[in-house]
Amino acid sequence: MDKLSNTLTTIQKVLEDAEDKQFQRKLIQNWLSKLNGIAFEIEDILDDCAAEVSKQKRRGGEFNLKYKIIFKYKMGKKIKEAVEKLDALAADRHRFQLQEVVVRQPNQADWRRQTGSVLNEPDHICGRDAEKERIVDILVKEVKDCENLSVLPIIGVGGLGKTQFVYKDERVTEHFDTKLWVCVSDDFDLKAVLKAIIESATGDKSNLENMDSLQRCVRQELNEKRYLLILDDVWNENQEDWVKLKIILACGSIGASIVVTTRLRKVADIMKTLLAHCLTMLSEEQCWFLFKLRASFGQEDDQHLNLEIVGRRIVKKCGDVPLAAKALGGLMWFKREEKEWILVEESHVWNLPEEENSILPVLRLSYRHLPFVLKQCFAYCAVFPKDYVFDKEELIFHWMAHGCILSNGKEEVEDVGNQMWNGLAMRSFFQEARTEGRKTTYKMHDLVHDLAQSILEYKIHGTETNHSSVIASVSKIRQVQWREISKVSTSTIALEVSSLTTIMNYTRLRTLKLNGAGVKELPSAIGKLKHLRHLDLSYSSICALPRAFYCLWNLQILILNECEDLKCLPGNMRYMTNLRHIFLEGCKSLSHMPRRIRELTSLKTLSVYILGDKIGNQLDELEHLNLGGTLEIRHLERVQNHMNANLVEKPNVCELVFHLDDDYSRSTDLKKMMDDEKALQALQPHPNLATLEILGFQEGVDALEYIVENDDIGCQNSLLVKFPSLEHLQLVGLPNLKGSLKEEEM
């Protein structure tokens, strides 16, 4: 192990140089691919050892001597093979003339900058005022009385922001009954487009598969409405496909319109009913404005003037494209020395052959200057399909599962993931997709996705993004994501899967997403997936998880949302001590929880907790767990005296739901429970609470006095003083409620 550590240290010193040169030399790219493959082999070995230790702890330390000798022999052989492979790669560093580079780790000041105002600032539409007015004028005035469906194509190269400035305009929002946005991208599929329209209209994913049902659902959502539909990034030149879609969409009222964005003139000619609008490139001065806005450099001093001189020379290389200017500005945000700016200006990346456009060299430059810890996080994002909409938490969970981020000893791994997210967002690698309530989702520009895709195959071994890719060995597959019936997501690996049994052979899986796959029963063989970190079974029809489920020693994230038939969780779940997040929202049939949930000491999220009648299922199981996010406590009628969940010491719980059984809420026993002051004080939340829901306290409104207790007697609105972060309060099933806060008191 010491030799393995020394070899890894030797290789790590030249990794930065290899990362820099891999765009120029295919041999170095292959070297990096092999290196990452061996790194994952080593990670698997360490996983095997950790799993074995956990197993023996559960058995109380009993260890069969023969088994111990066999296990040590197998692990020793694997380590020896890994060391030999690494030695061979380490020797190659001289052949490739790789130089040792000191990797600058971002300091705390860098991370503090990343959480500044730029992350939350609105998109700046620069140099588009005249074009914006023209397009808005067409939509809200010129075609408002048109009986036929209007189709306006907007043509421009990638990165110009062809739709944002129209879709977000207030006049457009007021004029149309509803607005919809669908990213079509290069893989046009009529069924997928219809599903996306339904999701955009309703906010929920459609499970419909029958084409007739999809057509009727779309017509139902759009019928007799003046709607605006954005079909973004269209590449399909098949006129027949467009005619079929247009017939389905021709159901709106007068003034209904479609805006099509594309890079191809032929696509615009096929789809248009109105004259296509061609977006112009930005002027150099406008690009400079965007660059300066993102770079956000300081006072008007000599250093500032020197940086501006270099900065303007850099902007000339952006090709007058907003995305390129913003990406480079985000890069320079972290650089304050003139010599650093000159290094960017003189980078050899500018001299790489251009592929489809001049933007990729700019984006490669942004990637090259990422802190080393961010590069793998960015490359991983290519496993999602183009135009995939995700939220921050989902992406951080993926990073965790694949070891892209680790705890630094001072902060939780989720906090480190949040810092990585901020670092990439600051550099314009992510853009906001939509905001609904307090939840914001994001996507990657397709050109940024292209960059991540070009890096991914050697960064995340066993992950493919090409439809025609052929995986040589199932032992290398580390992620499976179900998209359609019997198909593993082509964004991850191009494999046809006939059954769950096939997936169970992928013993090196880190992430398994079967949400929406219609799973009715998990095979016991799932216990073989001992490397699995992230399992999503949302919207499944399972009634229970197999007994072997507890063998998933390394599982960190378990998502069971909307599993309406799920009745129970494994009783031996307390042995899965690496679990950090359990999501159970919408599990209506879930009747009880496993006993001694307190032993899951790493748990950060438990979205539903059901009180039981016995010790081991009471409130005190939550007392020492550092929970956050959403927490719904069901069957509060079962609470026993002096059991304390210690909610007041859980500042990360932002949404809290108290639920009482409907039948019990009408019984006389409720009055007895409500008279127990200590029992009620045990439910008092932390002041950071943002959402509070109280369901079913039909006879116990007085309980609120204790739950939201406030010492400020002179205050007429103790609820808002006690919970200054409260945004949402919902009280359901309270017929004895006699009043509410006056509007002026709010």
N, C-alpha and C positions, 0 to 999 in steps of 0.2 A: 504493500500500500504506500510505503514511503517513496518507492521508486516511481509509482504511478503519479503521486503528488508532484514530485520533482519534474517529471516529463511534462505534465500539464502546465506547470509554471513556466517552463521553457517555451512551450508553444504559445501560451497566452501573451508573452512579450511581443510576439510578431503578428498577432491577430489583427491589430489595427492597420498595419501595413498591408496585410493580405486583403482586408476589407476594401482598402483604398484601390488596390491594383486589380481586383477581380473583374472589374468592368472591361479592362483592357486585355487580360490574358485568360483564356479559357482554362488553361492548365491550373491556374491558381484557383479558379472557381471550382474545378473538380477536386482540388486539394481540400478546399473548405467543406465541400460536400462530404468527403470521406471523414474529415475531422468531426463534423457534427454527428455523423452516423456513429462513430466510436463513442462520442460523448454521451449519446443516448443509450448505448450499450452499457456504459458504466453506470448511468443513472438507473437502468433496469436492475443491475447487480445490487446496487445499494438498496433499491426498493425490495428486492427479494430478501435481503438480510433483515431489513426493518420489519417486513411482514412476519418473518420467522420469529423474531424477538417478541413481537406482539402476540403471536400465537402461543409462545411458551409462557408469557406472563399470564395469559388467560387460563392456562392449565396449571397455574400455581408453581411454575418453575420446573415441572416434571419434564425430563428430556431423555428419550431413549438413546442409549449410548451408540448403538449401531446407526441409528438415524442421524445422530449428530456427526459421526465420522463421515457418512456419505454426503451430508449437506456441506460440510467444510471442504470436502474433496471437490465437489461440483463448483462451489464458489471460487475456490482457489484456482481451478482450471480456467474458469471464465476470466478471472482477474489477470492471470498470466497471459492469456490470448489478447486481452485488451491492451496490456502493457507492450506486447510485441508490436501490435498494430500502431500504437502511438509512437514507439521508438522509430518505426519506419517513416512515419509522417514528420517527426521532428527532424530527421536527417534530411528530408526534402526541402526544409526551409532554406538551406544553403544553396541548393540547386536553383531555387526561385529568387535568390538574393533578397530575401525578406529581412527587413531591418527591425530592430527592437524600437518600439515606440512607447513612450510613457503615456498611458491613457489618463486623461484628465477627468477625474470624477466630479460631477456637478456638486458644488457646495450648497449649503443651506440658503445662501443668498440667491442662487439661481432658482431654487424651487420656490422661494417666496415671490420672486418676480413672476413665476408662472401662474400664480394664483391672482394676478392683478386684473385690472379692468378690461384688458383687451379680450380676455376670454368671454366676457359678457357683452362686449360692445356689438351693436347691430352692424349688419353688412353695409359697407360704404359703397354706394353706387356712384362711381366716378366717371365723368365723361359720357354719360348715357342720357342726359336730361332730354335732349331733343328726340332721341330714338324712343325713349320711354313715353314721352307725350304722344308721339305719333302712334305707337302701338295701343296705348290706352284709349286714345281717341277712336281708333278703329273698333275696338271691342265694345266701348260703352256708348258710342254715338252712331258710327256709320252702319253697323250691322244690328243695331238694337231692334229694328223692325223687320229683320230678314226672317222669312218663314222657314227657309231651308237651313240646315246645319252649316255654319260657317267654319272654314278651316284656314287658319293663318300659319304658314310655315315661317320659322325664323332660322336663318342659315348662318353658321359661323364655326370657326375652328374650336377645338376643345379649350376650356379655360376662360371663355369670354363672359360667362355668367348670363347665358341666353334667356333664362326664364325668371330668375330671382326678382329682378326689378319690376316685372309685370305682376307676378303672382302675389306679391306682398303689398301692392298699391291699395290704399284705402278705397279709392273710387271703384276699383275692380271688385273689391270685397262687398261694397254696398250695392253694386249694380246686379251682381249675380246671386241667384238663390242659393247656390252651392258651388264650391270649388273643389276640384279633384286633381291629384297629381299622381301620375304613373310613370315610373322609369321603365322604358321599353328595352333599351340597350340593344346589343347586336344579336341576341338570340330571341327572335320574335316568335312567340307562341300564343295563338289566339286565346286558348283556355287560360293561360297564365295572365294575359292582359286583362281578361274579364274578371278574374279573381282579384287582381290588383285594384281594379276600378271599384269592386264591391268593398274591399278593405278600406280604400280611401274614403268611400261614401259613408260607411258604417262604423269604421274604427275597429272592426273585428275581422279576423281572417275567415275566409269562406272554406268550408269543408266540402262544398259541392263538387262533384266530378262529372256529372252528366251535362253535356253541352247545352241541351235545351233548358235545363234548370238554371244554368248560369246566365243564359240569355234573358230568361224571364226575370231573374233577380236583378240584373243590370237595368232592364227596362222599368222595373218597379221603383228602383231608386232614382232614376232620371226622368221618369215620365212626367210630361207637362211642367218641367222645371227649366228655368233659364240657367243652365249650368255652364261652367267653364272647366274644360278638361285639358290639362297639360299632358301631352305625350312627349316625354323628355328623352332625348338621345336616341332617335329612331334611325336605324341603319337598313332596315328591310326594304328591298327594291321590288318585291313581289306585289304587283298591283292587285292581284286576286285576293291576297290576304287583307289588304286595306279595304277593298270593296265589302268583304264580309263583315269587317268590324264597323264600317260606316253605316251599313244597313241596321245593325243592332243599335247603334248610338242615335239613330235618327228618330228619337222619340221625345225630345225635349220641346220646350215651348219656343215661341218667337224670341230670337236673339241668342239661342244656345250656340256656344262656340267651342272650337278646339284650337289650341295652339300647339303646333308641332315644332320641336327643336331638332335640328339635324346638322350634320356637317356635309351632307351630300345634296347637290343640286337636283339630282334625279329623284331622290325621295321627295323633295319639296314639290317637284312637278307632278308627281303621281298623286299626292295627297291634297294639293291646294284647291280651294275654291276662291281664295283671295290671292292677290299678288304677293309673292314671297318677299320677306324683309331680310336683307343681308346686313348683318352687323359688321361695322367697321372695327379695325384694330384701334386701340387707344393710342393717343399721342404719347410721345416720350415724357412730356411734362405730367400728363395724367398718371402714367406708370410710376413716375417719381413720387407723386403724391401718395399712391397706395404703398409703395415701398417705405417711404418715410413714416407713414402712419403705423405700419407694423414694426419697423425698426425702432421707432420711438426714442431717438437719441436726444441728449439733454440740452444744456444751455447753449446760447449763441456765443461760443468762445472759439479760440483758435483751433482747438481739437475738433469741435463741431464742424467748423468750416473745412478742415482737412478731410473729415469723414464724408462730408457732402460731396467733395470733389471726387473721391474714390467711389462713393455710392452712385453718383450719376453715371460714372463709367460702367459700373456693374449693371445698372438699369438698362443701358443700351443693348446689353446682351440678352434681355428678357424677351425680345421679339414682340414687344408692345402687347403682351398678353397679361390680363389682370392676375390670373392664377399664379403665373411665374413671378410677378412683382410681389405678390403677397407672400409667396413661399420664401423668396429670398429675403424679404423684409423680416419675416419671422425668424429666419436663420441669423440675421445680423443683430436681432434683439439681444442675443447672448454674447455679443462681441463688442468691446468698447475700445480696443486698441487699433490704431491705424494699420499696424502691420498685419493684424488679423484680417482686416478688410482687404488689404492688398493680396494676401494669400488666397482669399476667395476669388478675387478678380483674376489672378494669374493661374488658377487651378487648371490642370490638364483636362478636367472633365468637360470643359467648354469645347475641347477639340475632338471629342468623340464623334463618330459618324451619326448624323441625325437619322432617325427612323421615319416616323410619320410626320413629325413636326419638331419645332425647336424648343419645346417645353421640357421634354424628358431630361436633357442635360441639366437644366435648372433644378429639376426635382432630384436628380441624382446628386447634385451638389448639396442640396438640403439634407439628403440622406447621409452623405459622406460626413457631414459636420455634426450629425447627431452625436450626443454622448453615447458611449459604447453600450450603456445599459438600456438605451432606447431603441437601438437598431433591431434587436430581435423582436421587441414588442411591435414595432412597425411592420416588419416583414410578416409576422403572423397574421396580420389583418387581411392578407390576400386569400385566406381560406374561405372568407365570405364571398358570395357571388357579387358581381358588379351590381351597384345600386342597392345593395342590401342595407336595410335600415336597422340599426342596433342602438341599444342604450349603453351608457358608460358601465353600469354594473355587469351587464352581460359580457362585455369585452374583457373586463378585469377578471371575471371568472375563468374565461378561456386562457388568459395569460397565466393565471394561477395553475390551472390544470397541466399546462405544458412546461412549467418551470421557467417561464420567461421572467417572472418576478419572484422574489423571495423576501422574507422578513429580514430587516437589517439588524435585528436585535433590540432596537429601540422602538420601532413602529411595527404595527401589524402589517401583514402582507397586503391587505386591502388598501391600507393607507399608502404603501409604496406604489400600488397599482394606480391609485388616484394621482400621485405625482407623475407617473409615467404618462398617464392620460393628458394631464395638463401640459406636459412638455411637448407632446405631439400636437395637441390642439393649438398651442401658442405658435407653432410653426406651420399652421394652416393645412395639416394633414387630414383633419376632420372638418366637416362643415355641417351645420345644423340642418336637419331634415324637417322636423316639425315639433311643435310644443303643444301638449294637451294637459291642461291643469299644471301640476308641478313636475310633470315628466317631460323631458326633452329627449328626442332621439336624433341620431346622427348618421351620416353616411360618408363615404370617401368619394371624392371626384374620380371619374373613371380613369383619368390620366395618372392620378396618384395610385389608384388601384393597379394600373399597369406596372408602375414602378415596383410596388410591393410584390406583384406576381413574378417579376423578373428576378427577385431576390429570394423568394420563399423556398424554392425547391432545394437549395443547399442549406438554408437556415433551419427549417423545420423538417427533419428527415422523416420520410414516410408520409408526407403530405403532398398531394399532387393537385394541380389546378387545371390541367389540360384534359379535355374531353377524351382524347385518344390515348391517354397515358395508360401504360400497362405496369402494374405493380408486380415485381418478381416474387416477393415473399410476403405472406400475410403477417409474418412476424415483425414487419416494419410499419404496419398500419397503426397509427396513433390516434386517429380521429375518424368517427363516422357520424354523419349527419343526414337524417332521413328527410327528403324533400317531397317525393311523390311515392305512390304505392310501389313497393318492391324496388326502390332505387335509392342508393346512397348518394348524397349530394355530390354533384360534379364539381362543386366548389372545393371539395376536400379530396375525394378520391373517385376515380371513374370506375366503379364496380357495380355490377348487377347483383343484388342480394335476394336469394330466393326465400330465405326464412331467417328467423332470429337465431336458429342453430348455427347458421353460417357465421353470423356476427360473433358468436361466442368463441369462434376459433381465433379471433383477433386478440390474442392474449396480451398484447402490448398497448392496448387502447388506453388513452388518457381521457378522452372525451367521447361520450356516446349520447347523441341527441336523437331520441325517438319520439319527440313531441309531435302529436298529430298523426302518428303512424298506425293508430288503431290497435295497439298492443292489448291483448286480452289476458295473457299470462306470460310471466317471465320464466324461462327455463332455469332449473337449479344450476345449470352450467355457468350462470352469470358469476357464481362464486369464484370461477377461474380467472376473472378479470382483476387480478390483485393489484394492477397498476392504475386502475380506473380512478380518476379524481373528480370527474364531472359527469353526472347522469341526469338527463332530462326526460321524464316520462309524462309530461303534461298532456292533458286531453286523452289519456289512455283509458281503457275499459277494465283495467286490472282490479280485482277485489282484494288481493293481498300480495305481499312480496314473499318470495321463497325463503325458507329457513336458512339456506346457504348465503343469503344476502349479507349477513354479518361478516362474511369472509372478505368483503371489499374493504380491507384494512386502510387503504389510502384514500378512500372516498372523502372529498371535502365538500362538494356541492351536490345536493339532492333536490331535484325540482319535481314535485308531484301536483302542481296546480291543476285544478279542474278535473281531477280523477274522481268523478262523482260516485263511482261504485266502490272505491277503496274503503274497506271497513276497518282495517287495523294495520299497524306497523309491526315489524318483527319484534318479538319480546326481548330478544338478545341484542337489540340495537345499541345498548349501552357500551358494548365492546368496541364500537366504531369511533374510537376516540379522536380521530382526525377530522370528523365532521365539523364543518364550520357554518354551513348554511342549509337549513331545511325549509322548503317552501311547500305549504299545504293549503293554499287559498283555493276555495271552491270545492274542497273535499267534503261534500255534504253528508256522506254516509259514515265518515270516520267517527267511531263511537268512543274510543279510548286511546290513551298514549302508552308507550312502553314504560315500565316502572324504572325508577332511578335514572331519570333523564339528566339529573345533576352530574352524573359521571362523564357526560360529554362536555368536558371543561373548555374545549376549543370553540364551542358553539357561539356564533355571533348573530345568527338569524334563526328564529323559530316562529314562523308566521302564525301558527295555530297551536294552542295548548289546551287540552281538554282535561278538566279536573276529574279525578276519580274519587271513589268512596273510601279507599284504603291508603295507608301510609305508603309513600313511594309514587303517588299520583296526585299529591296535593300542591298547594301554592309554593311551599317551601322548596320544592324541586327547582324553582326558578331563582331562588334567593341569591345564589352566588354565581349565576351565569351572567356574563357581560353581553346581554342581548341588545340588538338595535333594529332599526327598520320598523316593520309592522309586527304587532303582537296582538292576536285575538285570543282572549280567554273565554272558553265556553263552559257552560254548566256551572256558573258561579254559585248555584244553589247547593253545590256539594262542598263548598268551602268549610273547613273546620276551624274551630277557635284557635286564635293565636298563630295561625300559619301565615307567614309573611313572604310575599313575592319580592319585596324590596324594590318595588317599581320606582320609588322616589330616588333611588341611587342608580337608575339606568338612563343616563342623559342621551343615549343614542337611539332610544325608542321614540320615533317621531309620530307613529300612528298606533293608537290603542283602541281596542274594541272589547267591551264587556258584554257578555251574552248570557242571559238567563233563559232556562227552558220555559217555553210558553205555558205548559201545564202547571209547572211549579210556581210560576209568577202569579198565578191566581189563588194559590193555596195559602192557608193561614201560617204555614211554616216560614213563609217569606218575612212576615212581620217580625218573627223571632230573630231571624238572621240580621234584619235591618236594625234591630235594637242593639246589636253587638258592635259597640263603637270600635273595638280593637280589630274586629274582622274587617270593618269598612276602611279603617285607616291603612290597612295592609294593601289596599288598592290605590292609594294615593300616588299619582304619577309624578314624574320629574317636570319642572317648569318648562323644559325645552319642547314639550309635546306640541305637535302641529295639528293633529287630528284626533278627536275623541268621539267615539260612537258608543252609546249606551242603549242596549236593546232588551226589552222585555221586563223592565222594572215597573210592572203595572201598579203595584201597591207600595212601591218603595222610593218615591221621589225624594224623600228626606235623605236618602243615601248620598245624594249629590253634595249635601252639606259637608260630608266627611271626605268624599273623593276629591273635591275641589276646595278644601278648607283653606281659609285665608285669615291671617292675623290682623289685617288692617280693617278694623271695625268701621272706620269712617268712610270706607270706599263703597260706593253703590254698585260697583261692577267687579266683584272679587274674582270672578272667573277669568276675566281678561288680565287682571293684575297678576294672578297666580300663574297663568300660562301666557306670557307675553308673545310666544311664538304660535299660539293657536290660530289656525286658519279655517278649520272646519269642525263644526259641532253638530252631531246628528243624534237625536233622541227619538227612539221608535218604541211604540207600545207603552206609552205613559198616559193613560186616560185621566189620571188625577192631576196632571200638570195644570196649574191655574193661571200661569202668566208667562211672559217672555220679556227679554230685555227690550227696552224702547230703542228705536233707531238712533236717537240722538245720544244715547248712552254708549252705543257701539263705537 
